[in-house]
Amino acid sequence: MLKAYYPYEYAKSVFAVDYEKLRDRGIKGIIFDIDNTLVHHGDDSTPLVDSFLKHLEDMGLKIVFLTNNDRERVERFNASIGAPFVCDAEKPNVKGYIKALEILGLEKHEAVVIGDQMFVDIVGANRAGIPSILVHFIVTPGEKWLGAKRYAEMIVLWFFRRNKKLRYRLGNVGKEEQTWQEETFAR
C-alpha cells in the first residue's frame, strides 16, 4: 500500500545526489521541482543553484522544471538559467510528467524526477513510471510549522527507510553529506 508513495531513493538535498552515478546508470535527464527543492518557496534562483544546474548540463544531463507554479513565477526563477519548463502542471497528474519527458526527448527510464513532496512529486512520478528521488524540503531558519502533510510524509519515509528491497532502486545515489558546493567552490 505504501509503495505508491515511495521514491526510488532519498537524499538530504539536490546537492547530496551522486549525479555521476546517475549518468553512469543511463540517466540522461532530470525533471526538477522548484519550490522547496531547489530554492525556498517563492524565492528566485541563487548563484549556487545556477552554477549547480550549469554543472549538470556540462555533464551532459538535460534539465526541465516541472511545477504547479504559474508561468510568471517560473520565468522569474528561470531568468538566469533558461531551462525548459512545464508550469501549472497539476502534479501529481501524469500529463505534466509526460510533457516533461517529451521536452527532454527521453524515455521514462532515461530520466529521473527530483522533488521534495512525497504526495505530489513522487506519487506523480510513480504514476508516470519515472524513477524518482525525494529530497528533504528546504526549511528557512526559524521555521517551525511544517504542515500536516510533512508529518505524514515523515511517517511514510520511516517505513521506506526500513524497506531494504525498495530503498536503493537507483543504486544508492544519495550521498551522506551535501558535498557538491563544497567540492566545487573549494577550488
HUVENKA-V456212 format. One record per residue. RES is the residue in one letter. PSI is psi in whole degrees, -180 to 180 (none if undefined). Layout:
[[RES & PSI] [RES & PSI]]
This chain:
[[M & -45] [L & -16] [K & -31] [A & -21] [Y & -11] [Y & 133] [P & 170] [Y & -30] [E & 168] [Y & 141] [A & 155] [K & -29] [S & 176] [V & -24] [F & -7] [A & 30] [V & 138] [D & 90] [Y & -28] [E & -43] [K & -41] [L & -48] [R & -42] [D & -22] [R & 8] [G & 5] [I & 128] [K & -12] [G & 152] [I & 129] [I & 106] [F & 136] [D & 162] [I & -67] [D & 128] [N & 6] [T & -55] [L & -37] [V & 163] [H & 152] [H & 122] [G & -8] [D & 155] [D & 166] [S & 162] [T & 163] [P & -36] [L & -47] [V & -43] [D & -47] [S & -41] [F & -49] [L & -37] [K & -41] [H & -44] [L & -43] [E & -39] [D & -27] [M & -8] [G & 7] [L & 134] [K & 150] [I & 140] [V & 145] [F & 137] [L & 116] [T & 154] [N & -3] [N & 162] [D & 167] [R & -44] [E & -46] [R & -45] [V & -42] [E & -37] [R & -46] [F & -40] [N & 1] [A & -44] [S & -5] [I & -51] [G & 25] [A & 154] [P & 158] [F & 160] [V & 115] [C & 171] [D & 44] [A & -17] [E & 38] [K & 139] [P & 19] [N & 135] [V & -26] [K & -43] [G & -38] [Y & -42] [I & -41] [K & -41] [A & -42] [L & -41] [E & -43] [I & -42] [L & -24] [G & 35] [L & 161] [E & 164] [K & -42] [H & -8] [E & -1] [A & 165] [V & 142] [V & 133] [I & 120] [G & 171] [D & -8] [Q & 116] [M & -44] [F & -4] [V & -71] [D & -48] [I & -43] [V & -43] [G & -44] [A & -44] [N & -44] [R & -35] [A & -10] [G & 27] [I & 132] [P & 152] [S & 155] [I & 123] [L & 128] [V & 152] [H & 135] [F & 150] [I & 130] [V & 134] [T & 152] [P & 134] [G & -9] [E & 126] [K & -43] [W & 124] [L & -22] [G & 151] [A & -37] [K & -39] [R & -39] [Y & -38] [A & -40] [E & -40] [M & -36] [I & -47] [V & -40] [L & -35] [W & -46] [F & -40] [F & -46] [R & -21] [R & -3] [N & 92] [K & -29] [K & -34] [L & -1] [R & -34] [Y & 55] [R & -9] [L & 7] [G & 27] [N & 64] [V & -3] [G & 126] [K & 155] [E & -37] [E & 159] [Q & 83] [T & -11] [W & -53] [Q & -34] [E & -46] [E & -41] [T & -45] [F & 2] [A & -12] [R & none]]
